[in-house]
């Protein structure tokens, strides 16, 4: 199998992420004696600066981690909740039938800061000032502008100039989009983090006291005050085409805190895969495994027509259950993962592609699906102001021409003591909401994943988490910690991650080979993002797959859309494999790297 770079092997530490500056930052922490948790936090804050079009301080982060001291996997939930005022009636009273994909109405409590701080406090060893120093440096002095950053800002230049002047002040230096290869700084964000550090150090002389004070500054102090005032006293045009203020208040931020949870797990051929619970889409990975264990993937040609068809049809069934059953509520996960349920569901996988959305009835419960918009794509949405396309909407991954428009970030770390982290920070993209001028960042738009329909698991309810797509992954092998992995990609995350996992387990590939292998995914089920369109039967596949396979998939009824050769999937991974630590990272987009020794 051709690889773009070697699988890294060593015994000291490994960091893999979607940007080389974050990977280098994390490795620098390991070299200076920090553990995997210190390294992940420092790298996570650098990602906010290096990839501002993919995540930001106003976003969120779910984390899966292995603590060698505790000998267990834990989930850190850095996903904020809907404001207390965010009722269905409040939105429908504004004439909305769907939460806008941009702007202040789509904001939930920004959970990333709390999630990173909780992990640092409980499992890390470094001080607040030390982990924030790299991000402050890059925000103050600037980062190299990736082509994708330049293209993203250029695509919303008119929006910023006409409708979001605070964003123009931050992201249009000299009044225009920065050129690729130039340097872009965010001194206001640097000042925000410097003030957090200063207030924390003034409040306490201990590491723990400073971390607690930092959280207070963010969720009860000057950061919360600026966010609350911005939501209450300003209004901005969003993807609905109308001008709206926000609903987040200081009380909303003060009431929220990050939490630690037990993962949901599934055993598959000697591997125990760990995911978030169904407030995120993570269990859909496990449901796919539960269905696939009844098929002989080892007897199929890897990436052959039988293999791609089977994995795709299984994904359609699992994601249909996601649509009907997942949310921040009581979800029948035991039934969804039971062998009896999946034995029946497996019978629905036929010789031809399905064009139906077919959720199941776990435990005899009748499924209920939302009232979806007519099938289509996000590009069908109305513009923010007239004819302009709704830039900043949703979490687009790869356009039909193969260009990456926006996304998420991911990072993985393993240290010499055996601690491991898988984290998927996202939200608060520079293009998603107007910048809060005193802070240098914007709020997230994750509330667009709620439904403005009563009685659904993912219905909008105050104080609940949106059913996010963010889904880091962790796996044990024969009961021992083995693999931390994940990818950006919105609805594709638990397809691309699954394909990577299957490539290692069934395809016999190493980490880098599995990352580099041709990728595919289904667009059959409704999008989690505004305007929630779907493309039944559509299958995206890289053109590196054998054309005979593509032809056979079309013969079986799939609406195959062939994508460019290196366009789908942005995986990274680290592993503990016997005496060695290993890592690999995605070459697509020319920015993800793994480092280690």
Secondary structure, DSSP 8 states (H G I E B T S, - for coil): ---SS--EEESSEEEEESSHHHHHHHHHHHHTT--HHHHHHHHHHHHHHHTTTTB-TTSEEEEEEEETTTTEEEEEEE--B--TT--HHHHHTTT-SS--SSSGGG-----HHHHHHHHHHHH--S-HHHHHHHHHHHHHH-EE--HHHHHHHHHTHHHHHHT-HHHHHHH-GGGS---TTSEE--HHHHHHHHHHHHHHHHH-SSHHHHHHHHHHHHHTSHHHHHHHHHHHH--EE-TTSSEE-----HHHHHH---EEE--EEEEETTEEEEE--TTBSTHHHHHHHHHHTTS-GGGS-TTSHHHHHHHHHHHHHHHHHHHHH-SSS---HHHHT-HHHHHHHHTT--SS---S-----GGG----------S--GGGS--SSTTS--TT-TT--B-TTS-B------EEEEETT--EEEEEEEB--TTTS-EETTTTEE---GGGGSBSSTTSTTB--TT-B--B----EEEEETTEEEEEEEE--GGGHHHHHHHHHHHHHTT---HHHHHHS--EEE--S--SSTT----TTEEEEETTS-HHHHHHHHHTT-EEEEE-TT-S--EEEEEEETTEEEEEE--TTS--EEEE-
